[in-house]
Amino acid sequence: MENDELVQNMLLELRRGVLSIAVLSQLGKEQYGYSLLKALSDQGVEIDQSTLYPLLRRLESQGLLQSDWRIVDEARPRRYYVISTQGKTVLAKLKKEWSAMTATMNKMLS
């Protein structure tokens, strides 16, 4: 395997875990898919729709999100997502672990 390909595969692996935390962190208030994409992008996290929607479905099946369909202002129906009580608990633990890991990695990589 060429170095560039190896690096790309490792970055994808790293990014996969980070995206779950990023998505959960942005769903303290209800959002639909496009508004969530924009919120993540505004924070510097670029994510494709083809990655976001399967991730949202997986997080919901794990009980970390809740969603429902709504029509607002006579527009087409949109699915709104919000973090669940269980999701808030999990996110708090993930944030704590993230802080510990980044502190350790910062020391190791300095």
N, CA and C atoms as a LAMMPS dump frame, in Angstrom:
ITEM: TIMESTEP
0
ITEM: NUMBER OF ATOMS
330
ITEM: BOX BOUNDS ff ff ff
-5.0000000000000000e+02 5.0000000000000000e+02
-5.0000000000000000e+02 5.0000000000000000e+02
-5.0000000000000000e+02 5.0000000000000000e+02
ITEM: ATOMS id mol type element x y z
1 1 1 N 0.854 -1.186 0
2 1 2 C 0 0 0
3 1 3 C 0.899 1.248 0
4 2 1 N 0.585 2.165 -0.861
5 2 2 C 1.355 3.397 -0.964
6 2 3 C 1.101 4.279 0.262
7 3 1 N 2.103 5.088 0.641
8 3 2 C 1.987 5.925 1.842
9 3 3 C 0.779 6.852 1.812
10 4 1 N 0.513 7.492 0.67
11 4 2 C -0.625 8.415 0.579
12 4 3 C -1.942 7.688 0.852
13 5 1 N -2.069 6.5 0.302
14 5 2 C -3.281 5.708 0.494
15 5 3 C -3.408 5.271 1.953
16 6 1 N -2.307 4.885 2.539
17 6 2 C -2.285 4.479 3.948
18 6 3 C -2.714 5.64 4.848
19 7 1 N -2.149 6.806 4.588
20 7 2 C -2.494 7.998 5.373
21 7 3 C -3.984 8.32 5.208
22 8 1 N -4.492 8.258 3.978
23 8 2 C -5.907 8.537 3.734
24 8 3 C -6.808 7.561 4.498
25 9 1 N -6.452 6.285 4.493
26 9 2 C -7.242 5.284 5.222
27 9 3 C -7.221 5.54 6.726
28 10 1 N -6.065 5.911 7.247
29 10 2 C -5.961 6.189 8.684
30 10 3 C -6.745 7.451 9.054
31 11 1 N -6.706 8.458 8.192
32 11 2 C -7.473 9.684 8.445
33 11 3 C -8.977 9.404 8.427
34 12 1 N -9.422 8.556 7.505
35 12 2 C -10.844 8.185 7.457
36 12 3 C -11.269 7.485 8.737
37 13 1 N -10.433 6.603 9.224
38 13 2 C -10.712 5.896 10.476
39 13 3 C -10.834 6.867 11.645
40 14 1 N -9.884 7.774 11.731
41 14 2 C -9.876 8.773 12.793
42 14 3 C -11.114 9.665 12.701
43 15 1 N -11.424 10.085 11.504
44 15 2 C -12.548 10.995 11.268
45 15 3 C -13.889 10.359 11.63
46 16 1 N -14.034 9.051 11.368
47 16 2 C -15.299 8.364 11.65
48 16 3 C -15.739 8.535 13.098
49 17 1 N -14.825 8.321 14.028
50 17 2 C -15.161 8.454 15.442
51 17 3 C -15.442 9.888 15.848
52 18 1 N -14.677 10.795 15.277
53 18 2 C -14.826 12.212 15.612
54 18 3 C -16.185 12.739 15.141
55 19 1 N -16.657 12.267 13.998
56 19 2 C -17.932 12.76 13.456
57 19 3 C -19.112 12.46 14.369
58 20 1 N -19.117 11.308 15.02
59 20 2 C -20.212 10.986 15.941
60 20 3 C -20.268 12.001 17.079
61 21 1 N -19.121 12.323 17.64
62 21 2 C -19.066 13.313 18.722
63 21 3 C -19.5 14.68 18.203
64 22 1 N -19.02 15.048 17.021
65 22 2 C -19.37 16.355 16.441
66 22 3 C -20.875 16.471 16.226
67 23 1 N -21.483 15.425 15.671
68 23 2 C -22.927 15.452 15.414
69 23 3 C -23.703 15.556 16.72
70 24 1 N -23.379 14.718 17.692
71 24 2 C -24.078 14.773 18.981
72 24 3 C -23.952 16.149 19.621
73 25 1 N -22.785 16.757 19.501
74 25 2 C -22.549 18.058 20.137
75 25 3 C -23.395 19.175 19.533
76 26 1 N -23.857 18.992 18.303
77 26 2 C -24.627 20.035 17.625
78 26 3 C -26.137 19.837 17.723
79 27 1 N -26.571 18.784 18.41
80 27 2 C -28.003 18.491 18.456
81 27 3 C -28.638 18.766 19.814
82 28 1 N -28.088 19.735 20.537
83 28 2 C -28.721 20.185 21.774
84 28 3 C -30.047 20.862 21.479
85 29 1 N -30.141 21.453 20.301
86 29 2 C -31.419 21.984 19.824
87 29 3 C -31.761 21.265 18.534
88 30 1 N -33.047 21.115 18.276
89 30 2 C -33.501 20.359 17.111
90 30 3 C -32.964 20.949 15.812
91 31 1 N -32.574 20.054 14.918
92 31 2 C -32.128 20.471 13.6
93 31 3 C -32.543 19.422 12.577
94 32 1 N -32.727 19.866 11.348
95 32 2 C -32.944 18.919 10.255
96 32 3 C -31.61 18.754 9.535
97 33 1 N -31.54 17.79 8.628
98 33 2 C -30.274 17.42 8.007
99 33 3 C -29.454 18.571 7.458
100 34 1 N -30.074 19.418 6.614
101 34 2 C -29.311 20.499 5.993
102 34 3 C -28.823 21.507 7.029
103 35 1 N -29.654 21.836 8.012
104 35 2 C -29.233 22.803 9.039
105 35 3 C -28.082 22.234 9.866
106 36 1 N -28.094 20.923 10.068
107 36 2 C -27.005 20.266 10.793
108 36 3 C -25.72 20.29 9.961
109 37 1 N -25.848 20.004 8.659
110 37 2 C -24.675 20.107 7.769
111 37 3 C -24.055 21.496 7.844
112 38 1 N -24.917 22.517 7.816
113 38 2 C -24.444 23.901 7.867
114 38 3 C -23.804 24.22 9.214
115 39 1 N -24.429 23.776 10.305
116 39 2 C -23.874 24.019 11.647
117 39 3 C -22.494 23.377 11.79
118 40 1 N -22.36 22.162 11.302
119 40 2 C -21.067 21.474 11.359
120 40 3 C -20.036 22.204 10.498
121 41 1 N -20.442 22.593 9.304
122 41 2 C -19.546 23.308 8.398
123 41 3 C -19.094 24.633 9.01
124 42 1 N -20.011 25.343 9.652
125 42 2 C -19.674 26.619 10.309
126 42 3 C -18.639 26.426 11.407
127 43 1 N -18.598 25.219 11.984
128 43 2 C -17.625 24.896 13.033
129 43 3 C -16.332 24.311 12.457
130 44 1 N -16.284 24.171 11.122
131 44 2 C -15.083 23.65 10.475
132 44 3 C -15.096 22.156 10.221
133 45 1 N -16.257 21.509 10.406
134 45 2 C -16.371 20.075 10.171
135 45 3 C -17.161 19.858 8.884
136 46 1 N -16.461 19.472 7.829
137 46 2 C -17.112 19.198 6.547
138 46 3 C -17.543 17.739 6.531
139 47 1 N -18.794 17.511 6.194
140 47 2 C -19.33 16.156 6.129
141 47 3 C -20.301 16.09 4.968
142 48 1 N -20.226 15.02 4.216
143 48 2 C -21.081 14.83 3.058
144 48 3 C -22.434 14.274 3.492
145 49 1 N -23.481 14.613 2.741
146 49 2 C -24.813 14.085 3.049
147 49 3 C -24.818 12.559 3.08
148 50 1 N -24.061 11.958 2.183
149 50 2 C -24.04 10.495 2.11
150 50 3 C -23.36 9.867 3.322
151 51 1 N -22.664 10.671 4.098
152 51 2 C -22.066 10.211 5.358
153 51 3 C -22.974 10.572 6.53
154 52 1 N -23.55 11.777 6.476
155 52 2 C -24.35 12.277 7.599
156 52 3 C -25.612 11.453 7.847
157 53 1 N -26.394 11.195 6.814
158 53 2 C -27.688 10.537 7.036
159 53 3 C -27.567 9.113 7.578
160 54 1 N -26.654 8.292 7.048
161 54 2 C -26.472 6.974 7.68
162 54 3 C -25.988 7.09 9.13
163 55 1 N -25.147 8.08 9.411
164 55 2 C -24.675 8.301 10.784
165 55 3 C -25.839 8.678 11.696
166 56 1 N -26.714 9.557 11.231
167 56 2 C -27.89 9.935 12.026
168 56 3 C -28.772 8.722 12.302
169 57 1 N -28.986 7.887 11.287
170 57 2 C -29.806 6.68 11.482
171 57 3 C -29.162 5.737 12.501
172 58 1 N -27.849 5.597 12.413
173 58 2 C -27.15 4.699 13.355
174 58 3 C -27.242 5.246 14.775
175 59 1 N -26.996 6.552 14.953
176 59 2 C -27.067 7.157 16.289
177 59 3 C -28.478 7.04 16.863
178 60 1 N -29.482 7.169 15.994
179 60 2 C -30.86 7.033 16.465
180 60 3 C -31.149 5.582 16.854
181 61 1 N -30.67 4.637 16.074
182 61 2 C -30.915 3.218 16.404
183 61 3 C -30.202 2.824 17.697
184 62 1 N -29.14 3.543 18.048
185 62 2 C -28.428 3.302 19.306
186 62 3 C -29.089 4.025 20.485
187 63 1 N -30.141 4.779 20.209
188 63 2 C -30.864 5.482 21.27
189 63 3 C -30.251 6.813 21.661
190 64 1 N -29.308 7.313 20.853
191 64 2 C -28.621 8.564 21.205
192 64 3 C -29.31 9.797 20.636
193 65 1 N -30.187 9.588 19.648
194 65 2 C -30.954 10.673 19.035
195 65 3 C -32.417 10.295 18.979
196 66 1 N -33.249 11.328 18.849
197 66 2 C -34.665 11.125 18.569
198 66 3 C -34.96 11.965 17.333
199 67 1 N -35.937 11.528 16.54
200 67 2 C -36.3 12.314 15.37
201 67 3 C -37.788 12.218 15.116
202 68 1 N -38.302 13.2 14.387
203 68 2 C -39.672 13.138 13.911
204 68 3 C -39.804 13.988 12.658
205 69 1 N -40.794 13.617 11.842
206 69 2 C -41.07 14.337 10.6
207 69 3 C -42.022 15.484 10.891
208 70 1 N -41.755 16.632 10.27
209 70 2 C -42.621 17.794 10.433
210 70 3 C -42.679 18.598 9.148
211 71 1 N -43.791 19.292 8.993
212 71 2 C -43.918 20.265 7.908
213 71 3 C -43.961 21.636 8.573
214 72 1 N -43.032 22.498 8.203
215 72 2 C -42.958 23.841 8.766
216 72 3 C -43.146 24.843 7.634
217 73 1 N -44.017 25.821 7.821
218 73 2 C -44.263 26.88 6.833
219 73 3 C -44.636 26.324 5.455
220 74 1 N -45.489 25.313 5.442
221 74 2 C -45.975 24.727 4.191
222 74 3 C -44.859 24.2 3.283
223 75 1 N -43.674 24.023 3.83
224 75 2 C -42.571 23.461 3.05
225 75 3 C -42.731 21.941 3.003
226 76 1 N -41.824 21.293 2.306
227 76 2 C -41.886 19.83 2.269
228 76 3 C -41.517 19.282 3.648
229 77 1 N -41.928 18.06 3.943
230 77 2 C -41.628 17.481 5.267
231 77 3 C -40.119 17.377 5.502
232 78 1 N -39.72 17.652 6.722
233 78 2 C -38.318 17.525 7.126
234 78 3 C -38.245 16.673 8.379
235 79 1 N -37.173 15.91 8.457
236 79 2 C -36.959 15.101 9.655
237 79 3 C -36.076 15.914 10.597
238 80 1 N -36.592 16.157 11.793
239 80 2 C -35.855 16.918 12.802
240 80 3 C -35.227 15.96 13.804
241 81 1 N -33.974 16.233 14.137
242 81 2 C -33.2 15.397 15.057
243 81 3 C -32.849 16.204 16.3
244 82 1 N -32.809 15.517 17.448
245 82 2 C -32.369 16.128 18.699
246 82 3 C -31.718 15.029 19.537
247 83 1 N -30.748 15.407 20.335
248 83 2 C -30.064 14.434 21.184
249 83 3 C -31.036 13.941 22.263
250 84 1 N -30.984 12.663 22.575
251 84 2 C -31.855 12.069 23.599
252 84 3 C -31.197 12.214 24.974
253 85 1 N -31.924 11.851 25.994
254 85 2 C -31.369 11.86 27.357
255 85 3 C -30.161 10.937 27.436
256 86 1 N -30.297 9.742 26.866
257 86 2 C -29.176 8.8 26.84
258 86 3 C -28.006 9.393 26.042
259 87 1 N -28.317 10.076 24.935
260 87 2 C -27.291 10.708 24.119
261 87 3 C -26.518 11.767 24.893
262 88 1 N -27.221 12.523 25.729
263 88 2 C -26.561 13.558 26.544
264 88 3 C -25.583 12.918 27.528
265 89 1 N -26 11.815 28.122
266 89 2 C -25.133 11.098 29.063
267 89 3 C -23.896 10.564 28.351
268 90 1 N -24.115 9.941 27.196
269 90 2 C -23.011 9.396 26.41
270 90 3 C -22.087 10.515 25.945
271 91 1 N -22.65 11.623 25.462
272 91 2 C -21.834 12.745 24.992
273 91 3 C -20.965 13.304 26.12
274 92 1 N -21.513 13.417 27.307
275 92 2 C -20.724 13.923 28.446
276 92 3 C -19.52 13.017 28.702
277 93 1 N -19.726 11.7 28.639
278 93 2 C -18.617 10.758 28.847
279 93 3 C -17.607 10.843 27.707
280 94 1 N -18.104 10.967 26.481
281 94 2 C -17.215 11.087 25.325
282 94 3 C -16.377 12.362 25.393
283 95 1 N -17 13.457 25.827
284 95 2 C -16.268 14.728 25.943
285 95 3 C -15.152 14.62 26.979
286 96 1 N -15.456 13.961 28.089
287 96 2 C -14.458 13.777 29.14
288 96 3 C -13.29 12.941 28.617
289 97 1 N -13.617 11.848 27.932
290 97 2 C -12.589 10.984 27.364
291 97 3 C -11.791 11.716 26.286
292 98 1 N -12.484 12.5 25.469
293 98 2 C -11.817 13.281 24.414
294 98 3 C -10.791 14.23 25.031
295 99 1 N -11.179 14.922 26.072
296 99 2 C -10.257 15.855 26.739
297 99 3 C -9.023 15.139 27.263
298 100 1 N -9.227 13.986 27.881
299 100 2 C -8.1 13.214 28.411
300 100 3 C -7.196 12.721 27.284
301 101 1 N -7.802 12.212 26.212
302 101 2 C -7.003 11.702 25.092
303 101 3 C -6.225 12.813 24.398
304 102 1 N -6.861 13.956 24.173
305 102 2 C -6.148 15.035 23.48
306 102 3 C -5.016 15.58 24.34
307 103 1 N -5.22 15.642 25.654
308 103 2 C -4.138 16.096 26.542
309 103 3 C -2.959 15.124 26.46
310 104 1 N -3.254 13.838 26.499
311 104 2 C -2.206 12.821 26.406
312 104 3 C -1.499 12.894 25.055
313 105 1 N -2.269 12.969 23.985
314 105 2 C -1.673 13.009 22.638
315 105 3 C -0.859 14.282 22.422
316 106 1 N -1.337 15.403 22.962
317 106 2 C -0.566 16.646 22.84
318 106 3 C 0.816 16.511 23.502
319 107 1 N 0.85 15.835 24.656
320 107 2 C 2.125 15.605 25.327
321 107 3 C 3.017 14.682 24.497
322 108 1 N 2.402 13.613 23.986
323 108 2 C 3.174 12.631 23.231
324 108 3 C 3.704 13.193 21.911
325 109 1 N 2.946 14.074 21.278
326 109 2 C 3.318 14.575 19.967
327 109 3 C 4.111 15.883 19.986
328 110 1 N 4.36 16.403 21.17
329 110 2 C 5.1 17.673 21.281
330 110 3 C 6.587 17.448 21.081
